[in-house]
Amino acid sequence: MTDNHFPGGVWPVMLTPFTKENKVDYRALEELIEWYRKGGVSGLFAVCQSSEMFFLSLEERVEIARFVKEKAQGLPVIASGHISDGFEDQVKELRLIGETGVDAVILITNRLARQEESDEVWLRNLELLLKELPTELKLGFYECPYPYKRVLTREMAKYCADTGRFYFLKDTSCDIENIKDKLEVCRGTNLKVYNANTATLLESLRAGAAGYSGVMANMQCRLYTKLVKEYASLEMTELSDALTICALIERQVYPVNAKFYLQQEGVRLETFCRTRDEKELNETAGKEVLMLRRITRKLEEEYGG
């Protein structure tokens, strides 16, 4: 597999639909994959925090990764599911996810050291982990905010890039200087940086970031595809401004609100979640989501998203 299997563009952090009986709803998941495809995405990030991975069994994580890869119809698929604390458990998780055939297995940065431990401890643990994973297994990193956020420094990113084994970095630093540092040390290597933060997205794209991998691709997928494709255009500044304000809805009742949004889009899924009570999306919050969808449609008409 070449680096071309990790194209620039939009890589949504996929939701997991559940039935009212709290089972993974694979029929709805297949519809969701098709919705992403119609939104023009470049790839899919399955079994991540938006997928509620910390609330999925290992069997569910593995099966979701396998299912998404099978149904993606040529779209590249990456997956994580890397949630355990213990070293041996982490090795088992990562190997099993790798055996599903996904294009890369994504490591969670906060799993490699405790919050109070140094970057040196983190790097030593990464070295040990890499020795336990097949050398042909392509890897990536996700700066997952839960249970704590460990953002890669310039030095950590350089180490990962220089190994040649890492291809995808989902950046959640929300810090353009940190992103530029990563872009500099990753230039000319396999490792590409995908920004999760809308406020810094346009500037990061112009600095060399490969694309977007964030929450709002679950609602404004087509508009992010437009922005990432045409970031060099001056008119994208206004679209970026609008998307940044819209992205404040992330602070509402996510991922319940995203599932409600997708219902309005015709995806047949429940708003039930394992991480949040769907009743938290009260009438007012629901109206805010409907307003967002009206704004989104108007922006799509204006920008051709």
C-alpha positions in Angstrom: 0.0 0.0 0.0 1.3 3.4 -0.9 0.9 6.8 0.8 -1.9 7.5 -1.8 -4.2 5.3 0.3 -4.4 8.2 2.8 -5.5 11.1 0.6 -6.1 14.6 1.7 -9.7 15.6 2.3 -12.4 15.1 4.9 -12.2 12.0 7.1 -15.3 12.0 9.3 -15.1 10.6 12.9 -17.8 8.1 12.5 -20.8 7.7 14.8 -22.1 4.4 16.0 -25.9 4.0 15.6 -27.6 1.9 18.3 -31.0 0.3 18.4 -33.4 1.1 21.2 -32.3 -2.3 22.7 -28.7 -0.9 22.9 -27.3 -3.1 20.1 -25.1 -1.8 17.3 -27.5 -1.0 14.4 -25.6 -2.2 11.3 -28.4 -1.4 8.9 -28.2 2.3 10.0 -24.4 2.1 10.0 -24.5 1.1 6.3 -26.8 4.1 5.5 -24.5 6.4 7.4 -21.5 5.2 5.3 -23.5 6.1 2.2 -24.3 9.5 3.6 -20.6 10.2 4.2 -19.9 9.0 0.6 -22.4 11.4 -0.9 -20.8 14.2 1.2 -17.6 13.7 -0.8 -15.4 12.3 2.0 -11.9 11.0 1.2 -11.9 8.3 3.9 -13.6 7.1 7.1 -12.3 7.1 10.7 -14.2 4.2 12.4 -14.1 3.2 16.1 -13.1 6.6 17.5 -14.4 8.7 20.4 -17.4 9.9 18.3 -18.1 6.2 17.8 -18.4 5.9 21.6 -15.5 3.5 21.5 -14.9 3.6 25.3 -18.4 2.3 25.7 -18.1 -0.5 23.1 -16.9 -4.1 23.9 -13.8 -5.3 22.1 -15.9 -7.6 20.1 -18.1 -4.7 19.0 -15.1 -2.5 18.1 -13.6 -5.3 16.0 -16.9 -6.0 14.2 -17.6 -2.4 13.5 -14.1 -1.9 12.0 -14.6 -5.0 9.8 -18.1 -4.0 8.7 -17.1 -0.4 7.8 -14.1 -1.7 5.8 -16.4 -4.2 4.0 -19.1 -1.7 3.2 -16.8 1.3 2.3 -16.7 0.3 -1.3 -13.2 1.5 -2.0 -13.0 4.4 0.5 -10.0 4.0 2.8 -10.9 3.2 6.4 -8.9 3.7 9.5 -9.9 2.5 13.0 -8.8 2.8 16.6 -10.6 1.0 19.4 -7.3 1.4 21.4 -8.8 2.1 24.9 -7.1 -0.3 27.4 -4.7 0.8 30.1 -2.6 -2.4 30.3 0.2 -3.0 27.8 -0.7 -6.6 26.8 -4.4 -5.6 26.4 -3.4 -2.7 24.1 -1.3 -5.1 22.0 -4.3 -7.5 21.7 -6.7 -4.7 20.8 -4.4 -3.2 18.1 -3.6 -6.6 16.5 -7.3 -7.5 16.3 -8.3 -4.2 14.8 -5.4 -4.6 12.3 -6.7 -8.1 11.3 -10.0 -6.6 10.1 -8.2 -5.3 7.0 -8.5 -1.6 7.7 -6.0 0.6 6.0 -4.4 1.9 9.2 -4.8 1.3 12.9 -4.9 4.5 15.0 -3.2 4.7 18.4 -4.6 7.0 21.1 -1.9 9.3 22.4 -3.1 9.3 26.0 -2.9 5.5 26.2 0.9 5.4 26.1 1.6 7.3 29.4 -0.3 8.5 32.4 -1.2 12.2 32.5 1.6 12.9 35.1 4.3 11.0 33.2 6.8 12.7 30.9 7.1 12.6 27.1 10.3 10.5 27.6 8.1 7.8 29.3 5.6 8.1 26.4 8.4 7.6 23.8 9.8 4.6 25.6 6.4 3.0 25.8 5.8 3.7 22.1 9.1 1.9 21.2 8.0 -1.1 23.2 4.5 -1.1 21.5 5.9 -0.8 18.0 8.1 -4.0 18.6 4.9 -5.9 19.3 3.0 -4.9 16.2 3.5 -6.3 12.7 5.9 -4.1 10.8 3.6 -4.1 7.8 0.7 -2.7 9.9 0.2 0.9 9.0 -0.4 3.2 12.0 -1.7 6.6 12.9 -2.3 8.7 16.0 -5.3 10.5 17.5 -4.9 13.1 20.2 -8.1 11.9 21.9 -9.4 14.4 24.5 -10.7 11.6 26.8 -9.8 10.7 29.5 -7.1 13.4 29.1 -5.6 15.1 26.1 -1.9 14.4 25.3 -0.9 16.6 22.4 2.2 15.6 20.5 5.1 18.0 20.6 7.3 18.8 17.7 9.9 16.2 19.0 7.3 13.5 19.5 5.8 14.1 16.0 9.3 13.9 14.5 10.0 10.6 16.1 6.7 9.1 14.8 7.3 10.5 11.3 10.9 9.3 11.2 9.9 5.7 11.9 8.1 5.5 8.6 5.3 3.5 10.2 2.8 6.3 10.8 0.5 7.7 8.1 -2.3 9.7 9.8 -2.3 12.1 12.7 -5.6 13.5 13.9 -4.6 16.8 15.6 -6.8 18.2 18.3 -4.3 20.7 19.7 -6.5 23.7 18.5 -3.1 25.5 18.3 -1.9 26.7 14.9 1.8 27.0 16.1 1.7 23.4 17.3 0.2 22.3 14.0 2.8 24.1 12.0 5.6 22.5 14.0 4.1 19.1 13.2 3.7 20.0 9.6 7.4 21.0 9.4 8.8 17.8 10.8 6.3 15.6 8.9 7.1 17.2 5.5 8.5 14.6 3.1 7.5 11.6 5.3 4.5 9.3 5.2 2.8 11.0 8.1 0.0 13.5 7.2 -1.7 15.9 9.6 -5.5 16.1 9.7 -6.9 19.0 11.8 -10.0 18.4 14.0 -10.5 22.1 14.8 -12.5 24.4 12.6 -11.2 27.7 13.9 -7.6 26.8 12.8 -8.5 24.6 9.8 -8.2 27.0 7.0 -4.8 28.4 8.1 -3.6 24.8 8.7 -4.6 23.8 5.2 -2.8 26.7 3.7 0.3 25.7 5.8 0.2 22.1 4.4 -2.3 20.1 6.5 -3.8 17.2 4.6 -7.4 17.7 5.6 -10.1 17.7 8.2 -11.1 14.9 10.7 -13.6 16.3 13.1 -17.0 16.2 14.7 -18.7 18.6 12.3 -18.3 16.3 9.3 -21.2 14.4 10.9 -23.4 17.4 10.1 -21.8 19.7 7.6 -19.9 17.1 5.6 -20.3 18.7 2.1 -19.3 22.1 3.3 -16.1 20.8 4.8 -15.3 18.9 1.6 -15.7 22.2 -0.3 -13.5 24.1 2.1 -10.7 21.4 2.1 -10.8 21.2 -1.7 -10.8 24.9 -2.4 -8.8 26.3 0.6 -6.6 28.4 -1.6 -9.6 30.5 -2.8 -10.1 33.8 -1.0 -13.8 33.2 -0.7 -13.1 30.3 1.6 -12.3 32.7 4.4 -16.0 33.6 4.7 -17.0 30.0 4.6 -14.4 29.2 7.2 -15.8 32.0 9.4 -19.4 30.6 9.1 -18.3 27.0 9.8 -16.4 28.1 12.9 -19.4 29.7 14.4 -21.6 26.8 13.5 -19.1 24.4 15.1 -20.0 25.9 18.5 -22.8 23.4 18.5 -20.2 20.8 19.3 -20.6 22.0 22.9 -24.2 21.1 23.0 -25.3 17.5 23.4 -22.9 15.6 21.1 -23.3 13.0 19.7 -27.0 13.0 20.3 -27.4 16.2 18.4 -25.4 14.8 15.4 -27.7 11.7 15.3 -30.8 14.0 15.4 -29.3 16.1 12.5 -28.7 13.0 10.5 -32.3 11.9 11.0 -33.3 15.2 9.3 -31.0 14.1 6.5 -33.0 10.9 6.0 -30.6 8.5 7.7 -32.7 6.0 9.6 -31.0 5.9 12.9 -32.0 6.3 16.6 -30.7 9.2 18.7 -29.9 6.7 21.4 -26.3 6.9 22.7 -24.3 5.1 25.4 -22.3 8.3 26.3 -25.2 10.7 26.7 -28.9 10.5 27.6 -30.8 11.4 24.4 -33.3 13.2 26.6 -30.6 15.9 27.1 -31.5 17.1 23.6 -34.6 19.0 24.8 -37.0 21.0 22.6 -34.8 24.1 22.5 -31.6 22.1 21.7 -33.5 20.3 18.9 -34.6 23.7 17.4 -31.0 24.8 17.4 -30.0 21.7 15.4 -32.8 22.4 12.9 -31.6 26.0 12.7 -28.1 24.7 12.0 -29.4 22.5 9.2 -31.2 25.5 7.6 -28.0 27.5 7.8 -26.1 24.6 6.3 -28.4 24.3 3.3 -28.2 28.0 2.6 -24.4 27.8 2.7 -24.5 24.8 0.4 -26.5 26.8 -2.1 -24.2 29.8 -1.8 -20.9 27.8 -2.1 -22.0 24.8 -4.1 -21.2 22.3 -1.4 
